[in-house]
């Protein structure tokens, strides 16, 4: 098989890499950096759509989030979608 026969497949792979795989990897890296930088007092949005404020961060990746006055829930650090 010659190189010209493989050229379309290589071109498709390069296009997929730059349009799909690379942006997803960059987005995942930014999300991991955001999770690592969380601190008490941050307003956040959980994956469930609940807004809250971090009141405590425990060592085993559990955070306590105040979702209303006096209402606190535990959540995994990884369940934080973004800073609000």
PDB file of N, CA, C and O in Angstrom:
ATOM      1  N   UNK A   1       0.847  -1.179   0.000  1.00  0.00           N
ATOM      2  CA  UNK A   1       0.000   0.000   0.000  1.00  0.00           C
ATOM      3  C   UNK A   1       0.890   1.239   0.000  1.00  0.00           C
ATOM      4  O   UNK A   1       1.870   1.312   0.741  1.00  0.00           O
ATOM      5  N   UNK A   2       0.551   2.170  -0.805  1.00  0.00           N
ATOM      6  CA  UNK A   2       1.381   3.364  -0.905  1.00  0.00           C
ATOM      7  C   UNK A   2       0.886   4.465   0.034  1.00  0.00           C
ATOM      8  O   UNK A   2      -0.210   4.387   0.589  1.00  0.00           O
ATOM      9  N   UNK A   3       1.703   5.466   0.191  1.00  0.00           N
ATOM     10  CA  UNK A   3       1.431   6.568   1.107  1.00  0.00           C
ATOM     11  C   UNK A   3       0.200   7.358   0.689  1.00  0.00           C
ATOM     12  O   UNK A   3      -0.549   7.826   1.547  1.00  0.00           O
ATOM     13  N   UNK A   4      -0.022   7.516  -0.607  1.00  0.00           N
ATOM     14  CA  UNK A   4      -1.168   8.304  -1.076  1.00  0.00           C
ATOM     15  C   UNK A   4      -2.494   7.650  -0.706  1.00  0.00           C
ATOM     16  O   UNK A   4      -3.505   8.340  -0.576  1.00  0.00           O
ATOM     17  N   UNK A   5      -2.502   6.340  -0.536  1.00  0.00           N
ATOM     18  CA  UNK A   5      -3.718   5.655  -0.121  1.00  0.00           C
ATOM     19  C   UNK A   5      -4.049   5.923   1.335  1.00  0.00           C
ATOM     20  O   UNK A   5      -5.219   5.907   1.718  1.00  0.00           O
ATOM     21  N   UNK A   6      -3.031   6.169   2.153  1.00  0.00           N
ATOM     22  CA  UNK A   6      -3.232   6.460   3.572  1.00  0.00           C
ATOM     23  C   UNK A   6      -3.472   7.937   3.860  1.00  0.00           C
ATOM     24  O   UNK A   6      -3.934   8.292   4.944  1.00  0.00           O
ATOM     25  N   UNK A   7      -3.164   8.786   2.908  1.00  0.00           N
ATOM     26  CA  UNK A   7      -3.264  10.227   3.114  1.00  0.00           C
ATOM     27  C   UNK A   7      -4.662  10.687   3.551  1.00  0.00           C
ATOM     28  O   UNK A   7      -4.745  11.493   4.478  1.00  0.00           O
ATOM     29  N   UNK A   8      -5.761  10.226   2.943  1.00  0.00           N
ATOM     30  CA  UNK A   8      -7.083  10.671   3.408  1.00  0.00           C
ATOM     31  C   UNK A   8      -7.359  10.286   4.873  1.00  0.00           C
ATOM     32  O   UNK A   8      -7.949  11.070   5.616  1.00  0.00           O
ATOM     33  N   UNK A   9      -6.936   9.088   5.285  1.00  0.00           N
ATOM     34  CA  UNK A   9      -7.146   8.664   6.664  1.00  0.00           C
ATOM     35  C   UNK A   9      -6.325   9.510   7.642  1.00  0.00           C
ATOM     36  O   UNK A   9      -6.805   9.869   8.717  1.00  0.00           O
ATOM     37  N   UNK A  10      -5.103   9.819   7.263  1.00  0.00           N
ATOM     38  CA  UNK A  10      -4.276  10.673   8.106  1.00  0.00           C
ATOM     39  C   UNK A  10      -4.867  12.077   8.213  1.00  0.00           C
ATOM     40  O   UNK A  10      -4.859  12.682   9.285  1.00  0.00           O
ATOM     41  N   UNK A  11      -5.373  12.582   7.108  1.00  0.00           N
ATOM     42  CA  UNK A  11      -5.981  13.909   7.092  1.00  0.00           C
ATOM     43  C   UNK A  11      -7.224  13.939   7.993  1.00  0.00           C
ATOM     44  O   UNK A  11      -7.422  14.897   8.740  1.00  0.00           O
ATOM     45  N   UNK A  12      -8.051  12.905   7.927  1.00  0.00           N
ATOM     46  CA  UNK A  12      -9.234  12.830   8.779  1.00  0.00           C
ATOM     47  C   UNK A  12      -8.828  12.764  10.247  1.00  0.00           C
ATOM     48  O   UNK A  12      -9.442  13.422  11.086  1.00  0.00           O
ATOM     49  N   UNK A  13      -7.801  11.979  10.567  1.00  0.00           N
ATOM     50  CA  UNK A  13      -7.342  11.890  11.948  1.00  0.00           C
ATOM     51  C   UNK A  13      -6.847  13.242  12.456  1.00  0.00           C
ATOM     52  O   UNK A  13      -7.154  13.625  13.585  1.00  0.00           O
ATOM     53  N   UNK A  14      -6.094  13.961  11.649  1.00  0.00           N
ATOM     54  CA  UNK A  14      -5.588  15.280  12.050  1.00  0.00           C
ATOM     55  C   UNK A  14      -6.745  16.250  12.287  1.00  0.00           C
ATOM     56  O   UNK A  14      -6.726  17.019  13.248  1.00  0.00           O
ATOM     57  N   UNK A  15      -7.740  16.214  11.424  1.00  0.00           N
ATOM     58  CA  UNK A  15      -8.900  17.093  11.583  1.00  0.00           C
ATOM     59  C   UNK A  15      -9.637  16.760  12.872  1.00  0.00           C
ATOM     60  O   UNK A  15      -9.996  17.661  13.630  1.00  0.00           O
ATOM     61  N   UNK A  16      -9.868  15.464  13.129  1.00  0.00           N
ATOM     62  CA  UNK A  16     -10.526  15.060  14.364  1.00  0.00           C
ATOM     63  C   UNK A  16      -9.719  15.497  15.581  1.00  0.00           C
ATOM     64  O   UNK A  16     -10.289  15.950  16.574  1.00  0.00           O
ATOM     65  N   UNK A  17      -8.415  15.365  15.513  1.00  0.00           N
ATOM     66  CA  UNK A  17      -7.575  15.735  16.646  1.00  0.00           C
ATOM     67  C   UNK A  17      -7.749  17.208  16.995  1.00  0.00           C
ATOM     68  O   UNK A  17      -7.956  17.548  18.160  1.00  0.00           O
ATOM     69  N   UNK A  18      -7.666  18.079  16.002  1.00  0.00           N
ATOM     70  CA  UNK A  18      -7.724  19.514  16.273  1.00  0.00           C
ATOM     71  C   UNK A  18      -9.135  20.036  16.534  1.00  0.00           C
ATOM     72  O   UNK A  18      -9.295  21.065  17.191  1.00  0.00           O
ATOM     73  N   UNK A  19     -10.153  19.351  16.038  1.00  0.00           N
ATOM     74  CA  UNK A  19     -11.518  19.823  16.244  1.00  0.00           C
ATOM     75  C   UNK A  19     -12.230  19.175  17.427  1.00  0.00           C
ATOM     76  O   UNK A  19     -13.170  19.751  17.975  1.00  0.00           O
ATOM     77  N   UNK A  20     -11.790  17.978  17.826  1.00  0.00           N
ATOM     78  CA  UNK A  20     -12.505  17.262  18.883  1.00  0.00           C
ATOM     79  C   UNK A  20     -11.615  16.924  20.065  1.00  0.00           C
ATOM     80  O   UNK A  20     -11.882  17.374  21.179  1.00  0.00           O
ATOM     81  N   UNK A  21     -10.566  16.144  19.851  1.00  0.00           N
ATOM     82  CA  UNK A  21      -9.776  15.617  20.958  1.00  0.00           C
ATOM     83  C   UNK A  21      -9.006  16.688  21.712  1.00  0.00           C
ATOM     84  O   UNK A  21      -9.029  16.701  22.943  1.00  0.00           O
ATOM     85  N   UNK A  22      -8.339  17.569  21.024  1.00  0.00           N
ATOM     86  CA  UNK A  22      -7.523  18.596  21.685  1.00  0.00           C
ATOM     87  C   UNK A  22      -8.360  19.575  22.507  1.00  0.00           C
ATOM     88  O   UNK A  22      -7.993  19.859  23.647  1.00  0.00           O
ATOM     89  N   UNK A  23      -9.468  20.103  21.981  1.00  0.00           N
ATOM     90  CA  UNK A  23     -10.284  21.006  22.806  1.00  0.00           C
ATOM     91  C   UNK A  23     -10.861  20.315  24.047  1.00  0.00           C
ATOM     92  O   UNK A  23     -10.954  20.934  25.107  1.00  0.00           O
ATOM     93  N   UNK A  24     -11.246  19.048  23.928  1.00  0.00           N
ATOM     94  CA  UNK A  24     -11.765  18.332  25.088  1.00  0.00           C
ATOM     95  C   UNK A  24     -10.692  18.166  26.149  1.00  0.00           C
ATOM     96  O   UNK A  24     -10.969  18.310  27.340  1.00  0.00           O
ATOM     97  N   UNK A  25      -9.472  17.866  25.730  1.00  0.00           N
ATOM     98  CA  UNK A  25      -8.375  17.705  26.682  1.00  0.00           C
ATOM     99  C   UNK A  25      -8.077  19.028  27.382  1.00  0.00           C
ATOM    100  O   UNK A  25      -7.838  19.047  28.590  1.00  0.00           O
ATOM    101  N   UNK A  26      -8.090  20.123  26.644  1.00  0.00           N
ATOM    102  CA  UNK A  26      -7.848  21.435  27.248  1.00  0.00           C
ATOM    103  C   UNK A  26      -8.955  21.795  28.231  1.00  0.00           C
ATOM    104  O   UNK A  26      -8.680  22.336  29.302  1.00  0.00           O
ATOM    105  N   UNK A  27     -10.206  21.501  27.876  1.00  0.00           N
ATOM    106  CA  UNK A  27     -11.324  21.802  28.761  1.00  0.00           C
ATOM    107  C   UNK A  27     -11.233  20.968  30.044  1.00  0.00           C
ATOM    108  O   UNK A  27     -11.495  21.472  31.136  1.00  0.00           O
ATOM    109  N   UNK A  28     -10.863  19.692  29.905  1.00  0.00           N
ATOM    110  CA  UNK A  28     -10.712  18.823  31.074  1.00  0.00           C
ATOM    111  C   UNK A  28      -9.601  19.333  31.986  1.00  0.00           C
ATOM    112  O   UNK A  28      -9.741  19.310  33.208  1.00  0.00           O
ATOM    113  N   UNK A  29      -8.497  19.794  31.393  1.00  0.00           N
ATOM    114  CA  UNK A  29      -7.378  20.319  32.178  1.00  0.00           C
ATOM    115  C   UNK A  29      -7.793  21.578  32.941  1.00  0.00           C
ATOM    116  O   UNK A  29      -7.452  21.728  34.114  1.00  0.00           O
ATOM    117  N   UNK A  30      -8.521  22.478  32.292  1.00  0.00           N
ATOM    118  CA  UNK A  30      -8.989  23.696  32.952  1.00  0.00           C
ATOM    119  C   UNK A  30      -9.943  23.358  34.097  1.00  0.00           C
ATOM    120  O   UNK A  30      -9.890  23.990  35.152  1.00  0.00           O
ATOM    121  N   UNK A  31     -10.812  22.369  33.898  1.00  0.00           N
ATOM    122  CA  UNK A  31     -11.750  21.968  34.944  1.00  0.00           C
ATOM    123  C   UNK A  31     -11.000  21.385  36.139  1.00  0.00           C
ATOM    124  O   UNK A  31     -11.341  21.678  37.285  1.00  0.00           O
ATOM    125  N   UNK A  32      -9.987  20.564  35.885  1.00  0.00           N
ATOM    126  CA  UNK A  32      -9.188  19.998  36.973  1.00  0.00           C
ATOM    127  C   UNK A  32      -8.450  21.087  37.749  1.00  0.00           C
ATOM    128  O   UNK A  32      -8.332  21.006  38.972  1.00  0.00           O
ATOM    129  N   UNK A  33      -7.953  22.102  37.044  1.00  0.00           N
ATOM    130  CA  UNK A  33      -7.287  23.215  37.713  1.00  0.00           C
ATOM    131  C   UNK A  33      -8.281  23.998  38.574  1.00  0.00           C
ATOM    132  O   UNK A  33      -7.939  24.428  39.676  1.00  0.00           O
ATOM    133  N   UNK A  34      -9.503  24.182  38.081  1.00  0.00           N
ATOM    134  CA  UNK A  34     -10.528  24.881  38.845  1.00  0.00           C
ATOM    135  C   UNK A  34     -10.869  24.090  40.108  1.00  0.00           C
ATOM    136  O   UNK A  34     -11.013  24.676  41.181  1.00  0.00           O
ATOM    137  N   UNK A  35     -10.999  22.763  39.992  1.00  0.00           N
ATOM    138  CA  UNK A  35     -11.307  21.934  41.155  1.00  0.00           C
ATOM    139  C   UNK A  35     -10.187  22.006  42.184  1.00  0.00           C
ATOM    140  O   UNK A  35     -10.453  22.039  43.386  1.00  0.00           O
ATOM    141  N   UNK A  36      -8.953  22.032  41.732  1.00  0.00           N
ATOM    142  CA  UNK A  36      -7.816  22.093  42.650  1.00  0.00           C
ATOM    143  C   UNK A  36      -7.732  23.441  43.361  1.00  0.00           C
ATOM    144  O   UNK A  36      -7.183  23.525  44.459  1.00  0.00           O
ATOM    145  N   UNK A  37      -8.269  24.491  42.751  1.00  0.00           N
ATOM    146  CA  UNK A  37      -8.153  25.827  43.337  1.00  0.00           C
ATOM    147  C   UNK A  37      -9.357  26.212  44.195  1.00  0.00           C
ATOM    148  O   UNK A  37      -9.421  27.343  44.675  1.00  0.00           O
ATOM    149  N   UNK A  38     -10.307  25.311  44.400  1.00  0.00           N
ATOM    150  CA  UNK A  38     -11.475  25.638  45.220  1.00  0.00           C
ATOM    151  C   UNK A  38     -11.058  25.959  46.644  1.00  0.00           C
ATOM    152  O   UNK A  38     -10.148  25.335  47.189  1.00  0.00           O
ATOM    153  N   UNK A  39     -11.732  26.940  47.246  1.00  0.00           N
ATOM    154  CA  UNK A  39     -11.450  27.300  48.632  1.00  0.00           C
ATOM    155  C   UNK A  39     -12.745  27.707  49.319  1.00  0.00           C
ATOM    156  O   UNK A  39     -13.754  27.984  48.671  1.00  0.00           O
ATOM    157  N   UNK A  40     -12.693  27.735  50.629  1.00  0.00           N
ATOM    158  CA  UNK A  40     -13.856  28.107  51.426  1.00  0.00           C
ATOM    159  C   UNK A  40     -14.298  29.520  51.038  1.00  0.00           C
ATOM    160  O   UNK A  40     -13.480  30.431  50.905  1.00  0.00           O
ATOM    161  N   UNK A  41     -15.595  29.675  50.863  1.00  0.00           N
ATOM    162  CA  UNK A  41     -16.146  30.979  50.493  1.00  0.00           C
ATOM    163  C   UNK A  41     -16.478  31.101  49.023  1.00  0.00           C
ATOM    164  O   UNK A  41     -17.194  32.023  48.632  1.00  0.00           O
ATOM    165  N   UNK A  42     -15.972  30.185  48.186  1.00  0.00           N
ATOM    166  CA  UNK A  42     -16.288  30.234  46.757  1.00  0.00           C
ATOM    167  C   UNK A  42     -17.761  29.931  46.528  1.00  0.00           C
ATOM    168  O   UNK A  42     -18.318  29.019  47.138  1.00  0.00           O
ATOM    169  N   UNK A  43     -18.382  30.695  45.650  1.00  0.00           N
ATOM    170  CA  UNK A  43     -19.732  30.374  45.192  1.00  0.00           C
ATOM    171  C   UNK A  43     -19.589  29.438  44.008  1.00  0.00           C
ATOM    172  O   UNK A  43     -18.807  29.698  43.094  1.00  0.00           O
ATOM    173  N   UNK A  44     -20.350  28.338  44.024  1.00  0.00           N
ATOM    174  CA  UNK A  44     -20.181  27.295  43.013  1.00  0.00           C
ATOM    175  C   UNK A  44     -21.515  26.854  42.450  1.00  0.00           C
ATOM    176  O   UNK A  44     -22.574  27.145  43.007  1.00  0.00           O
ATOM    177  N   UNK A  45     -21.443  26.148  41.337  1.00  0.00           N
ATOM    178  CA  UNK A  45     -22.582  25.481  40.742  1.00  0.00           C
ATOM    179  C   UNK A  45     -22.246  23.999  40.691  1.00  0.00           C
ATOM    180  O   UNK A  45     -21.233  23.608  40.111  1.00  0.00           O
ATOM    181  N   UNK A  46     -23.095  23.172  41.300  1.00  0.00           N
ATOM    182  CA  UNK A  46     -22.890  21.733  41.273  1.00  0.00           C
ATOM    183  C   UNK A  46     -23.459  21.158  39.976  1.00  0.00           C
ATOM    184  O   UNK A  46     -24.283  21.794  39.319  1.00  0.00           O
ATOM    185  N   UNK A  47     -23.017  19.950  39.611  1.00  0.00           N
ATOM    186  CA  UNK A  47     -23.523  19.297  38.403  1.00  0.00           C
ATOM    187  C   UNK A  47     -25.033  19.119  38.435  1.00  0.00           C
ATOM    188  O   UNK A  47     -25.669  19.039  37.383  1.00  0.00           O
ATOM    189  N   UNK A  48     -25.606  19.056  39.612  1.00  0.00           N
ATOM    190  CA  UNK A  48     -27.052  18.875  39.754  1.00  0.00           C
ATOM    191  C   UNK A  48     -27.830  20.155  39.471  1.00  0.00           C
ATOM    192  O   UNK A  48     -29.058  20.126  39.396  1.00  0.00           O
ATOM    193  N   UNK A  49     -27.132  21.279  39.311  1.00  0.00           N
ATOM    194  CA  UNK A  49     -27.790  22.556  39.054  1.00  0.00           C
ATOM    195  C   UNK A  49     -28.026  23.371  40.305  1.00  0.00           C
ATOM    196  O   UNK A  49     -28.679  24.413  40.255  1.00  0.00           O
ATOM    197  N   UNK A  50     -27.500  22.907  41.431  1.00  0.00           N
ATOM    198  CA  UNK A  50     -27.681  23.612  42.700  1.00  0.00           C
ATOM    199  C   UNK A  50     -26.540  24.602  42.904  1.00  0.00           C
ATOM    200  O   UNK A  50     -25.367  24.250  42.775  1.00  0.00           O
ATOM    201  N   UNK A  51     -26.897  25.844  43.224  1.00  0.00           N
ATOM    202  CA  UNK A  51     -25.914  26.861  43.551  1.00  0.00           C
ATOM    203  C   UNK A  51     -25.663  26.837  45.050  1.00  0.00           C
ATOM    204  O   UNK A  51     -26.569  26.548  45.832  1.00  0.00           O
ATOM    205  N   UNK A  52     -24.444  27.137  45.447  1.00  0.00           N
ATOM    206  CA  UNK A  52     -24.143  27.187  46.865  1.00  0.00           C
ATOM    207  C   UNK A  52     -22.797  27.835  47.123  1.00  0.00           C
ATOM    208  O   UNK A  52     -22.107  28.275  46.204  1.00  0.00           O
ATOM    209  N   UNK A  53     -22.440  27.882  48.408  1.00  0.00           N
ATOM    210  CA  UNK A  53     -21.173  28.462  48.834  1.00  0.00           C
ATOM    211  C   UNK A  53     -20.428  27.411  49.653  1.00  0.00           C
ATOM    212  O   UNK A  53     -21.005  26.774  50.535  1.00  0.00           O
ATOM    213  N   UNK A  54     -19.150  27.237  49.356  1.00  0.00           N
ATOM    214  CA  UNK A  54     -18.347  26.253  50.078  1.00  0.00           C
ATOM    215  C   UNK A  54     -18.098  26.758  51.492  1.00  0.00           C
ATOM    216  O   UNK A  54     -17.625  27.878  51.686  1.00  0.00           O
ATOM    217  N   UNK A  55     -18.422  25.918  52.487  1.00  0.00           N
ATOM    218  CA  UNK A  55     -18.197  26.287  53.881  1.00  0.00           C
ATOM    219  C   UNK A  55     -17.059  25.487  54.505  1.00  0.00           C
ATOM    220  O   UNK A  55     -16.483  25.900  55.512  1.00  0.00           O
ATOM    221  N   UNK A  56     -16.732  24.334  53.901  1.00  0.00           N
ATOM    222  CA  UNK A  56     -15.650  23.509  54.446  1.00  0.00           C
ATOM    223  C   UNK A  56     -15.158  22.562  53.363  1.00  0.00           C
ATOM    224  O   UNK A  56     -15.939  22.060  52.554  1.00  0.00           O
ATOM    225  N   UNK A  57     -13.844  22.324  53.359  1.00  0.00           N
ATOM    226  CA  UNK A  57     -13.246  21.354  52.455  1.00  0.00           C
ATOM    227  C   UNK A  57     -12.532  20.317  53.301  1.00  0.00           C
ATOM    228  O   UNK A  57     -11.636  20.645  54.079  1.00  0.00           O
ATOM    229  N   UNK A  58     -12.934  19.059  53.144  1.00  0.00           N
ATOM    230  CA  UNK A  58     -12.318  17.973  53.891  1.00  0.00           C
ATOM    231  C   UNK A  58     -11.245  17.313  53.024  1.00  0.00           C
ATOM    232  O   UNK A  58     -11.236  17.474  51.804  1.00  0.00           O
ATOM    233  N   UNK A  59     -10.355  16.580  53.657  1.00  0.00           N
ATOM    234  CA  UNK A  59      -9.208  16.029  52.937  1.00  0.00           C
ATOM    235  C   UNK A  59      -9.570  14.950  51.929  1.00  0.00           C
ATOM    236  O   UNK A  59      -8.852  14.774  50.945  1.00  0.00           O
ATOM    237  N   UNK A  60     -10.636  14.239  52.136  1.00  0.00           N
ATOM    238  CA  UNK A  60     -10.963  13.153  51.215  1.00  0.00           C
ATOM    239  C   UNK A  60     -11.895  13.609  50.088  1.00  0.00           C
ATOM    240  O   UNK A  60     -12.804  12.879  49.693  1.00  0.00           O
ATOM    241  N   UNK A  61     -11.665  14.804  49.582  1.00  0.00           N
ATOM    242  CA  UNK A  61     -12.387  15.378  48.442  1.00  0.00           C
ATOM    243  C   UNK A  61     -13.882  15.562  48.673  1.00  0.00           C
ATOM    244  O   UNK A  61     -14.670  15.540  47.728  1.00  0.00           O
ATOM    245  N   UNK A  62     -14.262  15.739  49.915  1.00  0.00           N
ATOM    246  CA  UNK A  62     -15.649  16.058  50.232  1.00  0.00           C
ATOM    247  C   UNK A  62     -15.705  17.523  50.641  1.00  0.00           C
ATOM    248  O   UNK A  62     -14.880  18.000  51.420  1.00  0.00           O
ATOM    249  N   UNK A  63     -16.687  18.220  50.102  1.00  0.00           N
ATOM    250  CA  UNK A  63     -16.885  19.623  50.462  1.00  0.00           C
ATOM    251  C   UNK A  63     -18.254  19.772  51.106  1.00  0.00           C
ATOM    252  O   UNK A  63     -19.180  19.020  50.803  1.00  0.00           O
ATOM    253  N   UNK A  64     -18.372  20.733  51.983  1.00  0.00           N
ATOM    254  CA  UNK A  64     -19.669  21.078  52.552  1.00  0.00           C
ATOM    255  C   UNK A  64     -20.103  22.374  51.884  1.00  0.00           C
ATOM    256  O   UNK A  64     -19.355  23.350  51.820  1.00  0.00           O
ATOM    257  N   UNK A  65     -21.338  22.352  51.387  1.00  0.00           N
ATOM    258  CA  UNK A  65     -21.862  23.476  50.617  1.00  0.00           C
ATOM    259  C   UNK A  65     -23.137  23.972  51.278  1.00  0.00           C
ATOM    260  O   UNK A  65     -24.053  23.201  51.563  1.00  0.00           O
ATOM    261  N   UNK A  66     -23.174  25.272  51.514  1.00  0.00           N
ATOM    262  CA  UNK A  66     -24.392  25.883  52.048  1.00  0.00           C
ATOM    263  C   UNK A  66     -25.247  26.307  50.856  1.00  0.00           C
ATOM    264  O   UNK A  66     -24.857  27.167  50.066  1.00  0.00           O
ATOM    265  N   UNK A  67     -26.431  25.681  50.745  1.00  0.00           N
ATOM    266  CA  UNK A  67     -27.297  25.961  49.601  1.00  0.00           C
ATOM    267  C   UNK A  67     -28.421  26.939  49.951  1.00  0.00           C
ATOM    268  O   UNK A  67     -29.063  27.490  49.056  1.00  0.00           O
ATOM    269  N   UNK A  68     -28.661  27.157  51.240  1.00  0.00           N
ATOM    270  CA  UNK A  68     -29.624  28.151  51.731  1.00  0.00           C
ATOM    271  C   UNK A  68     -29.211  28.466  53.165  1.00  0.00           C
ATOM    272  O   UNK A  68     -28.360  27.778  53.728  1.00  0.00           O
ATOM    273  N   UNK A  69     -29.796  29.481  53.749  1.00  0.00           N
ATOM    274  CA  UNK A  69     -29.440  29.855  55.119  1.00  0.00           C
ATOM    275  C   UNK A  69     -29.636  28.666  56.052  1.00  0.00           C
ATOM    276  O   UNK A  69     -30.760  28.205  56.253  1.00  0.00           O
ATOM    277  N   UNK A  70     -28.542  28.173  56.620  1.00  0.00           N
ATOM    278  CA  UNK A  70     -28.587  27.073  57.567  1.00  0.00           C
ATOM    279  C   UNK A  70     -28.731  25.692  56.956  1.00  0.00           C
ATOM    280  O   UNK A  70     -28.796  24.708  57.693  1.00  0.00           O
ATOM    281  N   UNK A  71     -28.782  25.584  55.639  1.00  0.00           N
ATOM    282  CA  UNK A  71     -28.911  24.283  54.960  1.00  0.00           C
ATOM    283  C   UNK A  71     -27.581  23.958  54.297  1.00  0.00           C
ATOM    284  O   UNK A  71     -27.171  24.613  53.339  1.00  0.00           O
ATOM    285  N   UNK A  72     -26.913  22.930  54.828  1.00  0.00           N
ATOM    286  CA  UNK A  72     -25.616  22.529  54.296  1.00  0.00           C
ATOM    287  C   UNK A  72     -25.701  21.086  53.828  1.00  0.00           C
ATOM    288  O   UNK A  72     -26.338  20.249  54.467  1.00  0.00           O
ATOM    289  N   UNK A  73     -25.060  20.809  52.715  1.00  0.00           N
ATOM    290  CA  UNK A  73     -25.014  19.458  52.169  1.00  0.00           C
ATOM    291  C   UNK A  73     -23.559  19.092  51.898  1.00  0.00           C
ATOM    292  O   UNK A  73     -22.707  19.960  51.704  1.00  0.00           O
ATOM    293  N   UNK A  74     -23.295  17.788  51.889  1.00  0.00           N
ATOM    294  CA  UNK A  74     -21.977  17.299  51.520  1.00  0.00           C
ATOM    295  C   UNK A  74     -22.000  16.950  50.038  1.00  0.00           C
ATOM    296  O   UNK A  74     -23.002  16.451  49.526  1.00  0.00           O
ATOM    297  N   UNK A  75     -20.901  17.212  49.359  1.00  0.00           N
ATOM    298  CA  UNK A  75     -20.778  16.874  47.943  1.00  0.00           C
ATOM    299  C   UNK A  75     -19.326  16.512  47.651  1.00  0.00           C
ATOM    300  O   UNK A  75     -18.412  16.908  48.375  1.00  0.00           O
ATOM    301  N   UNK A  76     -19.138  15.768  46.598  1.00  0.00           N
ATOM    302  CA  UNK A  76     -17.785  15.481  46.158  1.00  0.00           C
ATOM    303  C   UNK A  76     -17.220  16.707  45.450  1.00  0.00           C
ATOM    304  O   UNK A  76     -17.940  17.432  44.763  1.00  0.00           O
ATOM    305  N   UNK A  77     -15.957  16.920  45.622  1.00  0.00           N
ATOM    306  CA  UNK A  77     -15.293  18.036  44.950  1.00  0.00           C
ATOM    307  C   UNK A  77     -15.487  17.922  43.434  1.00  0.00           C
ATOM    308  O   UNK A  77     -15.667  18.931  42.752  1.00  0.00           O
ATOM    309  N   UNK A  78     -15.451  16.710  42.918  1.00  0.00           N
ATOM    310  CA  UNK A  78     -15.586  16.502  41.475  1.00  0.00           C
ATOM    311  C   UNK A  78     -16.976  16.823  40.952  1.00  0.00           C
ATOM    312  O   UNK A  78     -17.161  16.914  39.739  1.00  0.00           O
ATOM    313  N   UNK A  79     -17.972  17.000  41.838  1.00  0.00           N
ATOM    314  CA  UNK A  79     -19.327  17.329  41.385  1.00  0.00           C
ATOM    315  C   UNK A  79     -19.511  18.823  41.148  1.00  0.00           C
ATOM    316  O   UNK A  79     -20.593  19.258  40.755  1.00  0.00           O
ATOM    317  N   UNK A  80     -18.469  19.610  41.381  1.00  0.00           N
ATOM    318  CA  UNK A  80     -18.547  21.049  41.108  1.00  0.00           C
ATOM    319  C   UNK A  80     -18.410  21.268  39.611  1.00  0.00           C
ATOM    320  O   UNK A  80     -17.422  20.867  38.996  1.00  0.00           O
ATOM    321  N   UNK A  81     -19.407  21.906  39.045  1.00  0.00           N
ATOM    322  CA  UNK A  81     -19.421  22.162  37.606  1.00  0.00           C
ATOM    323  C   UNK A  81     -18.577  23.389  37.267  1.00  0.00           C
ATOM    324  O   UNK A  81     -17.720  23.343  36.385  1.00  0.00           O
ATOM    325  N   UNK A  82     -18.835  24.494  37.986  1.00  0.00           N
ATOM    326  CA  UNK A  82     -18.067  25.707  37.746  1.00  0.00           C
ATOM    327  C   UNK A  82     -18.240  26.675  38.886  1.00  0.00           C
ATOM    328  O   UNK A  82     -19.112  26.497  39.737  1.00  0.00           O
ATOM    329  N   UNK A  83     -17.420  27.693  38.906  1.00  0.00           N
ATOM    330  CA  UNK A  83     -17.565  28.772  39.877  1.00  0.00           C
ATOM    331  C   UNK A  83     -18.710  29.661  39.434  1.00  0.00           C
ATOM    332  O   UNK A  83     -18.866  29.955  38.249  1.00  0.00           O
ATOM    333  N   UNK A  84     -19.505  30.082  40.398  1.00  0.00           N
ATOM    334  CA  UNK A  84     -20.671  30.912  40.053  1.00  0.00           C
ATOM    335  C   UNK A  84     -20.389  32.376  40.317  1.00  0.00           C
ATOM    336  O   UNK A  84     -21.252  33.223  40.087  1.00  0.00           O
TER     337      UNK A  84
END
